[in-house]
Amino acid sequence: MDSPPITNAATDARLIDDSAEFRTLRRSFRSFAFPVTIGFVLWYLLYVLLSCYAPGLMRTKVVGHVNVALVLGLLQFATTFVIAAWYARYADRRIDPSAAAIREAHGAAVHAPRESAE
């Protein structure tokens, strides 16, 4: 079978994908996302493992009826919001300017998700 012809958009996408700027953008994203994700998953697993294997520690009272398990559980939520805010700030400073530069350099070949939805 013959393969479908390569369109200009596919060619442009390959050129962008192979560009040094895009590789730098991906590296910048990965250098943030992977370590933070691994850290959060480990933090979550610590909470689960402590709940399973250290119930005495988890039921230790901190203040009144508030125990260690409740504090750690609430810290899971707080950590989620802190990471989201941290990523938004990181993206504004490191990722978004590079992505905008790539879009500008390659013109109509690349659209931001919000632009293509309009």
DSSP file with accessible surface (Angstrom, degrees, kcal/mol):
  #  RESIDUE AA STRUCTURE BP1 BP2  ACC     N-H-->O    O-->H-N    N-H-->O    O-->H-N    TCO  KAPPA ALPHA  PHI   PSI    X-CA   Y-CA   Z-CA
    1    1 A M              0   0  235      0, 0.0     2,-0.3     0, 0.0     0, 0.0   0.000 360.0 360.0 360.0 144.8    0.0    0.0    0.0
    2    2 A D        -     0   0  159      1,-0.1     0, 0.0     3,-0.0     0, 0.0  -0.581 360.0-123.2 -81.6 143.0    1.1    3.5   -0.7
    3    3 A S        -     0   0  100     -2,-0.3     3,-0.1     1,-0.1    -1,-0.1  -0.552  36.5 -95.0 -81.9 152.5    1.5    5.8    2.2
    4    4 A P        -     0   0  107      0, 0.0    -1,-0.1     0, 0.0     3,-0.0  -0.301  50.6 -92.7 -65.5 150.1   -0.6    9.0    2.2
    5    5 A P        -     0   0  118      0, 0.0     2,-0.5     0, 0.0    -3,-0.0  -0.342  40.1-110.6 -64.4 146.1    1.3   12.1    0.8
    6    6 A I        -     0   0  101     -3,-0.1     2,-0.1     4,-0.1    -3,-0.0  -0.677  35.2-146.0 -79.1 123.8    3.0   14.2    3.4
    7    7 A T     >  -     0   0   85     -2,-0.5     4,-2.3     1,-0.1     5,-0.2  -0.395  24.2-108.0 -85.5 167.7    1.2   17.6    3.7
    8    8 A N  H  > S+     0   0  132      1,-0.2     4,-3.0     2,-0.2     5,-0.2   0.876 119.9  55.6 -62.5 -37.8    2.9   20.9    4.4
    9    9 A A  H  > S+     0   0   67      2,-0.2     4,-2.5     1,-0.2    -1,-0.2   0.916 108.7  47.2 -62.6 -41.4    1.4   20.9    7.9
   10   10 A A  H  > S+     0   0   36      2,-0.2     4,-2.2     1,-0.2    -2,-0.2   0.904 113.4  48.4 -66.6 -39.8    3.0   17.5    8.6
   11   11 A T  H  X S+     0   0   55     -4,-2.3     4,-2.3     2,-0.2    -2,-0.2   0.929 112.1  48.9 -64.6 -43.8    6.3   18.7    7.2
   12   12 A D  H  X S+     0   0   60     -4,-3.0     4,-2.5     1,-0.2    -2,-0.2   0.905 109.8  52.3 -62.7 -40.6    6.2   21.9    9.3
   13   13 A A  H  X S+     0   0   57     -4,-2.5     4,-2.8     1,-0.2    -1,-0.2   0.905 109.6  49.0 -64.0 -39.1    5.4   19.9   12.4
   14   14 A R  H  X S+     0   0  135     -4,-2.2     4,-2.1     2,-0.2    -1,-0.2   0.902 110.4  51.0 -66.2 -40.7    8.4   17.7   11.8
   15   15 A L  H  X S+     0   0  101     -4,-2.3     4,-0.6     2,-0.2    -2,-0.2   0.911 113.2  45.3 -62.2 -41.6   10.6   20.7   11.3
   16   16 A I  H >< S+     0   0   13     -4,-2.5     3,-1.2     1,-0.2     6,-0.4   0.937 112.0  51.6 -66.5 -44.5    9.4   22.2   14.5
   17   17 A D  H 3< S+     0   0   69     -4,-2.8    -1,-0.2     1,-0.3    -2,-0.2   0.839 112.6  46.1 -61.6 -34.0    9.8   18.9   16.3
   18   18 A D  H 3< S+     0   0  105     -4,-2.1    -1,-0.3    -5,-0.2    -2,-0.2   0.536  90.9 110.1 -86.5  -6.0   13.4   18.6   15.1
   19   19 A S  S <X S-     0   0   17     -3,-1.2     4,-2.0    -4,-0.6     5,-0.2  -0.333  73.0-128.9 -74.7 151.0   14.3   22.2   16.0
   20   20 A A  H  > S+     0   0   51      1,-0.2     4,-2.4     2,-0.2     5,-0.2   0.864 108.2  58.0 -64.0 -35.4   16.7   23.0   18.8
   21   21 A E  H  > S+     0   0  120      1,-0.2     4,-2.2     2,-0.2    -1,-0.2   0.913 107.6  45.7 -63.0 -42.9   14.2   25.5   20.2
   22   22 A F  H  > S+     0   0   53     -6,-0.4     4,-2.8     2,-0.2     5,-0.2   0.900 111.1  52.2 -69.1 -39.3   11.5   22.9   20.6
   23   23 A R  H  X S+     0   0  106     -4,-2.0     4,-2.5     2,-0.2    -2,-0.2   0.914 110.5  49.2 -61.8 -39.3   13.9   20.4   22.1
   24   24 A T  H  X S+     0   0   69     -4,-2.4     4,-2.5     2,-0.2    -2,-0.2   0.907 110.2  51.1 -64.8 -41.0   14.9   23.1   24.6
   25   25 A L  H  X S+     0   0   19     -4,-2.2     4,-2.3     2,-0.2    -2,-0.2   0.936 111.5  46.8 -61.6 -46.5   11.2   23.7   25.4
   26   26 A R  H  X S+     0   0   74     -4,-2.8     4,-2.9     1,-0.2     5,-0.2   0.911 112.3  50.4 -62.1 -42.3   10.5   20.0   26.0
   27   27 A R  H  X S+     0   0  150     -4,-2.5     4,-2.6    -5,-0.2    -1,-0.2   0.913 109.4  51.5 -63.0 -40.1   13.6   19.7   28.2
   28   28 A S  H  X S+     0   0   22     -4,-2.5     4,-0.8     2,-0.2    -2,-0.2   0.920 112.8  45.2 -63.0 -43.4   12.5   22.8   30.2
   29   29 A F  H >X S+     0   0   84     -4,-2.3     4,-3.2     1,-0.2     3,-0.9   0.949 115.1  46.8 -64.3 -48.3    9.1   21.2   30.7
   30   30 A R  H 3X S+     0   0  121     -4,-2.9     4,-1.8     1,-0.3    -2,-0.2   0.853 104.0  61.0 -65.4 -34.8   10.4   17.8   31.6
   31   31 A S  H 3< S+     0   0   72     -4,-2.6    -1,-0.3    -5,-0.2    -2,-0.2   0.755 117.5  32.2 -66.5 -21.2   13.0   19.2   34.0
   32   32 A F  H <X S+     0   0   16     -3,-0.9     4,-1.8    -4,-0.8     5,-0.2   0.865 120.9  46.1 -92.9 -52.7   10.1   20.6   36.0
   33   33 A A  H  X S+     0   0   14     -4,-3.2     4,-2.5     1,-0.2     5,-0.2   0.892 109.4  50.0 -65.5 -45.3    7.3   18.1   35.5
   34   34 A F  H  X S+     0   0  117     -4,-1.8     4,-2.7    -5,-0.2     5,-0.2   0.960 113.6  41.8 -66.0 -51.1    9.1   14.8   36.1
   35   35 A P  H  > S+     0   0   74      0, 0.0     4,-2.7     0, 0.0    -1,-0.2   0.920 117.3  48.3 -63.3 -38.8   10.9   15.6   39.4
   36   36 A V  H  X S+     0   0   22     -4,-1.8     4,-2.6     2,-0.2     5,-0.2   0.920 112.9  48.2 -67.2 -41.1    7.8   17.3   40.8
   37   37 A T  H  X S+     0   0   83     -4,-2.5     4,-2.6    -5,-0.2     5,-0.2   0.938 113.0  47.4 -63.5 -45.5    5.6   14.5   39.8
   38   38 A I  H  X S+     0   0  104     -4,-2.7     4,-2.5    -5,-0.2     5,-0.2   0.933 112.6  50.3 -61.8 -43.8    7.9   11.9   41.2
   39   39 A G  H  X S+     0   0   38     -4,-2.7     4,-2.3    -5,-0.2    -2,-0.2   0.921 112.0  46.7 -60.9 -43.7    8.2   13.9   44.5
   40   40 A F  H  X S+     0   0   55     -4,-2.6     4,-2.7     2,-0.2    -1,-0.2   0.916 111.3  50.8 -67.5 -40.9    4.4   14.2   44.8
   41   41 A V  H  X S+     0   0   71     -4,-2.6     4,-2.8     1,-0.2    -2,-0.2   0.926 111.7  48.3 -63.3 -41.0    3.8   10.5   44.1
   42   42 A L  H  X S+     0   0  110     -4,-2.5     4,-2.3    -5,-0.2    -1,-0.2   0.906 111.0  50.8 -64.3 -41.1    6.4    9.6   46.8
   43   43 A W  H  X S+     0   0   61     -4,-2.3     4,-1.8    -5,-0.2    -2,-0.2   0.921 112.3  47.1 -61.6 -43.5    4.8   12.0   49.2
   44   44 A Y  H  X S+     0   0  120     -4,-2.7     4,-2.4     1,-0.2    -2,-0.2   0.926 111.4  50.4 -64.8 -44.8    1.4   10.5   48.5
   45   45 A L  H  X S+     0   0   77     -4,-2.8     4,-3.2     1,-0.2     5,-0.2   0.871 106.4  55.9 -63.1 -35.4    2.8    6.9   48.9
   46   46 A L  H  X S+     0   0   87     -4,-2.3     4,-2.7     2,-0.2     5,-0.2   0.936 108.0  48.8 -60.2 -44.2    4.3    7.9   52.2
   47   47 A Y  H  X S+     0   0   56     -4,-1.8     4,-2.1     2,-0.2    -2,-0.2   0.933 114.1  45.2 -60.6 -46.0    0.9    9.0   53.4
   48   48 A V  H  X S+     0   0   45     -4,-2.4     4,-2.1     2,-0.2    -2,-0.2   0.931 113.9  48.5 -65.0 -45.7   -0.7    5.7   52.3
   49   49 A L  H  X S+     0   0   94     -4,-3.2     4,-3.2     1,-0.2     5,-0.3   0.901 111.1  50.0 -64.6 -40.3    2.1    3.6   53.7
   50   50 A L  H  X S+     0   0   39     -4,-2.7     4,-2.0    -5,-0.2     8,-0.3   0.901 109.6  52.4 -63.4 -37.9    1.9    5.4   57.1
   51   51 A S  H  < S+     0   0   51     -4,-2.1    -2,-0.2    -5,-0.2    -1,-0.2   0.882 118.0  37.4 -63.7 -37.4   -1.8    4.9   57.1
   52   52 A C  H  < S+     0   0   81     -4,-2.1    -2,-0.2    -5,-0.1    -1,-0.2   0.892 130.7  24.5 -80.2 -43.6   -1.4    1.2   56.5
   53   53 A Y  H  < S+     0   0  187     -4,-3.2    -3,-0.2     1,-0.2    -2,-0.2   0.494 124.3  42.5-109.2  -5.6    1.7    0.3   58.5
   54   54 A A     X  +     0   0   27     -4,-2.0     4,-2.3    -5,-0.3     3,-0.3  -0.379  57.6 149.2-135.8  57.8    1.9    3.0   61.3
   55   55 A P  H  > S+     0   0   62      0, 0.0     4,-2.0     0, 0.0     5,-0.1   0.853  73.6  59.0 -62.7 -31.2   -1.7    3.5   62.5
   56   56 A G  H  4 S+     0   0   37      1,-0.2     4,-0.3     2,-0.2    -2,-0.1   0.924 108.7  44.1 -62.2 -42.8   -0.4    4.4   66.0
   57   57 A L  H >4 S+     0   0   89     -3,-0.3     3,-1.3     1,-0.2    11,-0.4   0.926 112.3  52.7 -65.8 -43.0    1.5    7.3   64.6
   58   58 A M  H 3< S+     0   0    9     -4,-2.3    11,-2.4    -8,-0.3    12,-0.3   0.802 108.1  50.2 -67.8 -28.3   -1.3    8.4   62.4
   59   59 A R  T 3< S+     0   0  163     -4,-2.0    -1,-0.3    -5,-0.2    -2,-0.2   0.460  79.7 125.2 -91.8   4.5   -3.8    8.5   65.3
   60   60 A T    <   -     0   0   70     -3,-1.3     8,-1.9    -4,-0.3     2,-0.2  -0.414  66.6-119.1 -62.1 128.5   -1.5   10.6   67.4
   61   61 A K  E     +A   67   0A 125      6,-0.2     6,-0.3    -2,-0.2     3,-0.1  -0.492  33.0 177.0 -72.8 136.2   -3.4   13.7   68.5
   62   62 A V  E    S-     0   0A  78      4,-3.7     2,-0.3     1,-0.3     5,-0.2   0.818  74.3  -9.6-100.4 -56.7   -1.9   17.0   67.5
   63   63 A V  E >  S-A   66   0A 105      3,-1.3     3,-2.6     0, 0.0    -1,-0.3  -0.949 114.9 -45.4-145.5 123.4   -4.4   19.4   68.8
   64   64 A G  T 3  S-     0   0   62     -2,-0.3    -2,-0.0     1,-0.3     0, 0.0  -0.312 126.3 -14.6  57.6-123.8   -7.8   18.5   70.3
   65   65 A H  T 3  S+     0   0  171     -4,-0.1     2,-0.6    -2,-0.1    -1,-0.3   0.337 110.9 109.0 -92.9   6.3   -9.4   15.9   67.9
   66   66 A V  E <   -A   63   0A  54     -3,-2.6    -4,-3.7     4,-0.1    -3,-1.3  -0.751  50.5-173.0 -86.7 122.0   -7.0   16.6   65.1
   67   67 A N  E  >  -A   61   0A  40     -2,-0.6     4,-2.1    -6,-0.3    -6,-0.2  -0.560  39.9 -96.9-110.1 176.9   -4.6   13.8   64.6
   68   68 A V  H  > S+     0   0   31     -8,-1.9     4,-3.0   -11,-0.4     5,-0.3   0.886 120.5  57.4 -60.9 -38.8   -1.5   13.3   62.4
   69   69 A A  H  > S+     0   0   21    -11,-2.4     4,-2.5     1,-0.2    -1,-0.2   0.917 107.7  46.9 -60.9 -43.7   -3.5   11.5   59.7
   70   70 A L  H  > S+     0   0   83    -12,-0.3     4,-2.6     2,-0.2     5,-0.2   0.927 112.7  49.3 -65.6 -42.3   -5.8   14.5   59.3
   71   71 A V  H  X S+     0   0   51     -4,-2.1     4,-2.2     1,-0.2    -2,-0.2   0.945 113.8  45.2 -62.2 -47.3   -2.9   16.9   59.1
   72   72 A L  H  X S+     0   0   29     -4,-3.0     4,-1.3     2,-0.2    -1,-0.2   0.888 112.2  52.6 -65.0 -37.5   -1.1   14.9   56.5
   73   73 A G  H  X S+     0   0   12     -4,-2.5     4,-1.2    -5,-0.3     3,-0.3   0.921 110.7  46.5 -63.4 -43.4   -4.3   14.4   54.5
   74   74 A L  H  X S+     0   0  103     -4,-2.6     4,-2.4     1,-0.2    -2,-0.2   0.866 107.3  57.9 -67.4 -33.2   -4.9   18.2   54.5
   75   75 A L  H  X S+     0   0   78     -4,-2.2     4,-2.9    -5,-0.2    -1,-0.2   0.810  98.1  61.4 -66.3 -26.9   -1.3   18.7   53.5
   76   76 A Q  H  X S+     0   0   17     -4,-1.3     4,-1.9    -3,-0.3    -1,-0.2   0.936 107.5  43.9 -61.4 -45.0   -1.9   16.5   50.5
   77   77 A F  H  X S+     0   0  137     -4,-1.2     4,-2.0     2,-0.2    -2,-0.2   0.935 113.9  49.7 -64.5 -45.3   -4.5   19.0   49.3
   78   78 A A  H  X S+     0   0   47     -4,-2.4     4,-2.6     1,-0.2    -2,-0.2   0.918 108.8  53.1 -60.7 -41.6   -2.3   22.0   50.1
   79   79 A T  H  X S+     0   0   38     -4,-2.9     4,-2.8     1,-0.2     5,-0.2   0.900 105.7  54.5 -60.9 -40.3    0.6   20.4   48.2
   80   80 A T  H  X S+     0   0   69     -4,-1.9     4,-2.2     1,-0.2    -1,-0.2   0.936 111.3  43.7 -59.0 -47.7   -1.6   20.0   45.2
   81   81 A F  H  X S+     0   0  146     -4,-2.0     4,-2.4     2,-0.2    -1,-0.2   0.889 113.1  51.8 -68.0 -37.3   -2.5   23.7   45.1
   82   82 A V  H  X S+     0   0   95     -4,-2.6     4,-2.7     2,-0.2    -2,-0.2   0.933 110.7  48.1 -64.5 -43.3    1.1   24.8   45.8
   83   83 A I  H  X S+     0   0   39     -4,-2.8     4,-2.8     2,-0.2     5,-0.2   0.908 110.9  51.4 -64.8 -40.5    2.4   22.6   42.9
   84   84 A A  H  X S+     0   0   57     -4,-2.2     4,-2.3    -5,-0.2    -1,-0.2   0.929 113.2  44.2 -62.7 -44.0   -0.2   24.0   40.6
   85   85 A A  H  X S+     0   0   63     -4,-2.4     4,-2.2     2,-0.2    -2,-0.2   0.904 113.2  51.9 -66.4 -40.1    0.7   27.6   41.5
   86   86 A W  H  X S+     0   0  139     -4,-2.7     4,-2.6    -5,-0.2    -2,-0.2   0.923 111.2  47.2 -62.4 -44.3    4.4   26.8   41.2
   87   87 A Y  H  X S+     0   0   82     -4,-2.8     4,-3.3     2,-0.2     5,-0.2   0.908 109.2  53.9 -65.9 -40.0    3.9   25.3   37.8
   88   88 A A  H  X S+     0   0   49     -4,-2.3     4,-2.2     2,-0.2    -1,-0.2   0.925 112.2  44.7 -60.4 -42.8    1.8   28.3   36.6
   89   89 A R  H  X S+     0   0  144     -4,-2.2     4,-1.7     2,-0.2    -2,-0.2   0.927 114.4  48.9 -66.0 -43.8    4.6   30.6   37.6
   90   90 A Y  H  X>S+     0   0   29     -4,-2.6     4,-3.2     1,-0.2     5,-0.8   0.928 111.9  48.9 -61.1 -45.3    7.3   28.4   36.1
   91   91 A A  I  X>S+     0   0    7     -4,-3.3     5,-3.3     1,-0.2     4,-0.5   0.901 108.6  53.5 -63.1 -42.4    5.3   28.1   32.8
   92   92 A D  I  <5S+     0   0  105     -4,-2.2    -1,-0.2    -5,-0.2    -2,-0.2   0.867 119.5  34.4 -59.7 -35.7    4.8   31.9   32.6
   93   93 A R  I  <5S+     0   0  163     -4,-1.7    -2,-0.2    -5,-0.1    -1,-0.2   0.840 134.9  14.5 -89.4 -37.9    8.5   32.5   33.0
   94   94 A R  I  X5S+     0   0  146     -4,-3.2     4,-0.5    -5,-0.2    -3,-0.2   0.787 127.5  33.6-110.4 -39.1   10.1   29.5   31.1
   95   95 A I  I  X<S+     0   0   16     -5,-0.8     4,-2.6    -4,-0.5     5,-0.2   0.918 110.6  53.0 -91.8 -49.8    7.7   27.7   28.9
   96   96 A D  H  ><S+     0   0   76     -5,-3.3     4,-2.7     1,-0.2     5,-0.2   0.899 108.0  50.4 -59.9 -43.8    5.2   30.2   27.6
   97   97 A P  H  > S+     0   0   68      0, 0.0     4,-2.2     0, 0.0    -1,-0.2   0.930 113.7  46.2 -61.7 -39.7    7.8   32.6   26.1
   98   98 A S  H  X S+     0   0   46     -4,-0.5     4,-2.2     2,-0.2    -2,-0.2   0.915 113.0  49.2 -66.7 -42.4    9.6   29.8   24.3
   99   99 A A  H  X S+     0   0   19     -4,-2.6     4,-2.6     2,-0.2    -1,-0.2   0.911 111.2  50.1 -63.7 -40.8    6.3   28.4   23.0
  100  100 A A  H  X S+     0   0   37     -4,-2.7     4,-2.7    -5,-0.2    -1,-0.2   0.905 109.6  51.3 -64.2 -39.8    5.2   31.8   21.8
  101  101 A A  H  X S+     0   0   56     -4,-2.2     4,-2.6    -5,-0.2    -2,-0.2   0.905 110.5  48.4 -64.6 -40.1    8.6   32.3   20.0
  102  102 A I  H  X S+     0   0   12     -4,-2.2     4,-1.8     2,-0.2    -2,-0.2   0.931 112.3  48.9 -65.8 -43.9    8.2   28.9   18.3
  103  103 A R  H  X S+     0   0   70     -4,-2.6     4,-0.6     1,-0.2     7,-0.3   0.917 113.4  47.4 -61.3 -42.3    4.7   29.8   17.2
  104  104 A E  H >< S+     0   0  165     -4,-2.7     3,-0.7     1,-0.2    -2,-0.2   0.917 111.0  50.8 -65.5 -41.6    5.8   33.2   15.9
  105  105 A A  H 3< S+     0   0   79     -4,-2.6    -1,-0.2     1,-0.2    -2,-0.2   0.828 117.0  39.5 -67.0 -30.6    8.8   31.7   14.0
  106  106 A H  H >< S-     0   0   63     -4,-1.8     3,-1.7     1,-0.2    -1,-0.2   0.331  92.7-162.1-106.3   7.7    6.7   29.1   12.3
  107  107 A G  G X<  +     0   0   41     -3,-0.7     3,-1.2    -4,-0.6    -1,-0.2  -0.144  65.5   0.6  58.0-132.3    3.6   31.3   11.6
  108  108 A A  G 3  S+     0   0   83      1,-0.3    -1,-0.3    -4,-0.1    -4,-0.1   0.550 113.5  82.9 -72.5  -7.3    0.4   29.6   10.8
  109  109 A A  G <  S+     0   0   39     -3,-1.7     2,-0.4    -6,-0.2    -1,-0.3   0.785  94.3  44.7 -69.6 -24.0    1.8   26.1   11.1
  110  110 A V    <   -     0   0   41     -3,-1.2     2,-0.4    -7,-0.3    -1,-0.1  -0.972  66.6-173.8-126.1 133.2    1.3   26.1   14.8
  111  111 A H        -     0   0  110     -2,-0.4    -3,-0.0    -3,-0.0    -8,-0.0  -0.977  26.9-120.9-124.0 140.0   -1.7   27.3   16.8
  112  112 A A     >  -     0   0   13     -2,-0.4     4,-2.3     1,-0.1     3,-0.3  -0.422  35.0-110.1 -68.2 152.2   -2.0   27.6   20.5
  113  113 A P  H  > S+     0   0  106      0, 0.0     4,-1.2     0, 0.0    -1,-0.1   0.891 119.5  49.2 -55.0 -39.7   -4.8   25.5   21.9
  114  114 A R  H  > S+     0   0  210      1,-0.2     4,-0.7     2,-0.2     3,-0.1   0.878 110.3  51.6 -67.8 -35.7   -7.0   28.5   22.7
  115  115 A E  H >4 S+     0   0  100     -3,-0.3     3,-0.5     1,-0.2    -1,-0.2   0.890 108.9  49.4 -68.1 -39.0   -6.4   30.0   19.3
  116  116 A S  H 3< S+     0   0   82     -4,-2.3    -1,-0.2     1,-0.2    -2,-0.2   0.753 106.1  57.5 -74.6 -21.2   -7.5   26.8   17.5
  117  117 A A  H 3<        0   0   87     -4,-1.2    -1,-0.2    -5,-0.3    -2,-0.2   0.702 360.0 360.0 -79.7 -19.3  -10.7   26.5   19.6
  118  118 A E    <<        0   0  193     -4,-0.7    -3,-0.0    -3,-0.5    -4,-0.0  -0.332 360.0 360.0 -81.4 360.0  -11.9   29.9   18.5
